[in-house]
Amino acid sequence: MTNRHTTIASPLGQLTLTARDELLTGIFFEGHWHMPPPEFFGGAVPAGDSLFQQAAVELGEYLAGERTVFGVPFKASGNPFQQRVWARLEQIPYGNTVSYGDLATELGDRNLSQAVGSAVGRNPLSIIIPCHRVVGRDGKLTGYAGGLDNKRFLLELEEPAAAKESKLF
């Protein structure tokens, strides 16, 4: 099994994509808070790698507001609790948000909010596993491994048209 990585330009800055064999394993922002160890990245390859090319096209379409679901094959590696949190993140519909506390309650214990936040922050597949859709109490923007400006951008991108229109008046 071979790990590899490449970088692509995006409206959010340079993104580093990682893969193992034919599965995307990571999307990392510049200055990402929780980076995996160097061996996770493997060798650098051109963005023309077929898996990276598919990921780049789909991310470009998403960031242009033309895609709401990803088809690129991916796998996020983490401990069992992280896996549970990330699986739940995948169920948050485009244009919706959920609070850390609500996620903790759904996972069995409201007191798990901090652990949920830690798992969300260590999501290796930002954007595809939509950790940006997790917000603080009352919809408040809280930490994001890719930075709050990027989180705000992604949430505004996904904002329903009716909500956008209501801000005009």
N, C-alpha and C positions, 0 to 999 in steps of 0.2 A: 504494500500500500504506500502510495506516494503523496506527501503533502506538498502543496505548491501555493503561490500567491501572485497576485498582480495588483496594480492600482488603476483606478479609473477616475476621470474628472466627473464632477456632478455639481448641481446647484448648491449642494451642501459642502462643497470642498472635495478634496481628494478622498476617495474611499479605497481601502485595501480589502480585496476579496481573497478569501482562502478556500482551498478545496482539498479533499482527500479522495483520490480516485475520481469517481464521477458524481460526487456529492459536494455541494457548496457547504462549507463549514463555518464561514465567518464573513461578516461585513463590519469593518471598523472605520470610524471617523478619525480624522487627524485629531490628536489629543485625547483619544478615547480613554476613559477612566480605567477600565479593567482589561488590560491587554494580556493575552495568553503568553506562555513562554515562547522563546524564539523557535524551538523545534516545531511548534504548531504551524508556523508559516511555511516551512520548507523552502525550496528554491524559488526564485523569481522566474516567472514565465511571461511571454507576451500576452496582452489582453485578447489576442486572437485565438487563444485556447477555446475550444468549442463551448465548454461549460461556462467559462468566464464571459464569453461573447453573449451567450443566452442571458446570463445574469445581468450583464451591462445593458442589453436591449430592454429587458423587463424593468430594471430599475429606472432607465431613462423614460420609458412609457409611464411608469408610476409617477415619477417626479414631474412629468408633463401633464398629469391629471388624466391620462388615457388608459390607465390600468388600475384595477382594484384588487386583483388576485394574482398571485405569483404561481408559475408553473415549473420553475427551475427546481430540479431535485436538490434537497438539502437535508442536513442532519446536524443537530446541535448536541454537543457532548457536555454532560454535566452530571451532578449527583442526582439521586432519585427525587429529592425535593425540588431542585431546579427544573428537572424534567417535567414534573407536575405543574409547576408555575408556567413554564414556557408552553406546555400543551394548552393551558387555559388561555394564555395570551393569543394563541392562534385562533381562538374562538371569538375574540372580540371583533365584531363586524366593522368594516370600513366606515369611517365617519362617526364612530361611537367611542366612548371612553368608559373606564371603570376605575374606581379608587383602589388604592393599596389595601385599605381596610375591608372593602367589599371582597377583594380577592382572598384576603386572609380568612374572612368569614366563610366564603365558599369552600376553602380548603380545610375547614374544620375548626378554626380557632382565631377569633378576632385579634388575639394577642400575637399572632404570627406576622403582623404588619411589617415589622422591621425585617424579618427573615424573607418575606415576600419582596420587599424593596431590594434587599441584597441580591436575590435571585434575578429580579428584573434587571438590575444594574449589570449583571454578569451575562446577560443574554448575548451570545456570540453572533447572532444573526439579526442585528438591528434592521429595522424596516420590514424585512420578510416575516420575522416573528415580531409583531408590532408592539414592542414595549413602550413606544411613544404614546400609545393609547391609554396608559396607566397614569392617573393624575392623583393629586392629593385630595384631601377632604374638600368638599364644595367646589371641585373642579380646578383647584389651584395647581399651577404648574410647579412641579418639584423636580428634583434632580433627574438628569438624563446623561447617560454615559457619553453621548455625542454632543452634549452641551444644550442648554435651554433654548438658544436661538434655533438650533436644528429641530428640537422638539416642537417649538412654536410653529416653525415652517411646515412640518409634517402634519400637525393638527389643523392648521389653516388650510392646507392643501385638501384635506379630507372633509373639511367642514361642509355640511349640507348647504345647498344653494339657498334655501329659505333663510337659514341663519345668516348667511353672507348678505343677502338682500336686506334683512332687517337692520343691519349695521349701517346701511346707507342713509337711513332716516333718523 
